[in-house]
Amino acid sequence: MPNSYKQSIDYIPMAKRNTLTLTEAWEEVFECQISKDKLYAEVRAKKIPHTRIGNKILFRRDTLLTWFHEQETKNYCLSDIESHA
């Protein structure tokens, strides 16, 4: 890896990085509102978009935020339908 590339990556603030580890996703996207065990369980059940490289679990911030919004919309629409039934 060229040295200038490594330096440019180091310069990117954490909040601007799109690739997150499980701990970073838990802290930054889920804001520690669920347990890490629950996040691992949801990943194992393939309910949350992620990728594995070896034994490393990685998330894309933009994909997680889109997924999160879809879940909110889906849950809102379901509760709206149930309340009118």
FENQUIWO-V645705 format. One record per residue. N is the residue number from 1. RES is the residue in one small letter. OMEGA is omega in degrees with one decimal (NA if undefined). Layout:
n/res/omega
N/RES/OMEGA
N/RES/OMEGA
This chain:
n/res/omega
1/m/179.1
2/p/-177.8
3/n/-179.6
4/s/177.9
5/y/179.2
6/k/179.0
7/q/-179.6
8/s/176.7
9/i/179.3
10/d/-178.3
11/y/-177.6
12/i/178.5
13/p/-178.1
14/m/-177.4
15/a/-178.8
16/k/-179.8
17/r/-178.0
18/n/-180.0
19/t/-175.8
20/l/169.8
21/t/178.5
22/l/-179.9
23/t/178.7
24/e/177.5
25/a/179.5
26/w/-178.0
27/e/-169.8
28/e/-177.9
29/v/-178.4
30/f/175.7
31/e/177.0
32/c/-177.5
33/q/170.9
34/i/178.9
35/s/175.4
36/k/177.8
37/d/178.5
38/k/178.1
39/l/175.8
40/y/-178.8
41/a/179.4
42/e/175.8
43/v/179.5
44/r/179.5
45/a/-179.9
46/k/178.5
47/k/-179.4
48/i/-178.9
49/p/-178.9
50/h/172.7
51/t/176.2
52/r/171.5
53/i/-171.6
54/g/178.1
55/n/-179.0
56/k/176.1
57/i/-179.4
58/l/178.8
59/f/169.9
60/r/-179.1
61/r/-177.0
62/d/177.5
63/t/178.5
64/l/179.9
65/l/176.0
66/t/178.5
67/w/-179.2
68/f/179.0
69/h/178.0
70/e/179.1
71/q/177.7
72/e/-178.7
73/t/179.8
74/k/-179.4
75/n/178.4
76/y/-179.8
77/c/178.4
78/l/-179.7
79/s/178.1
80/d/179.5
81/i/-178.1
82/e/-178.3
83/s/179.0
84/h/-177.7
85/a/NA
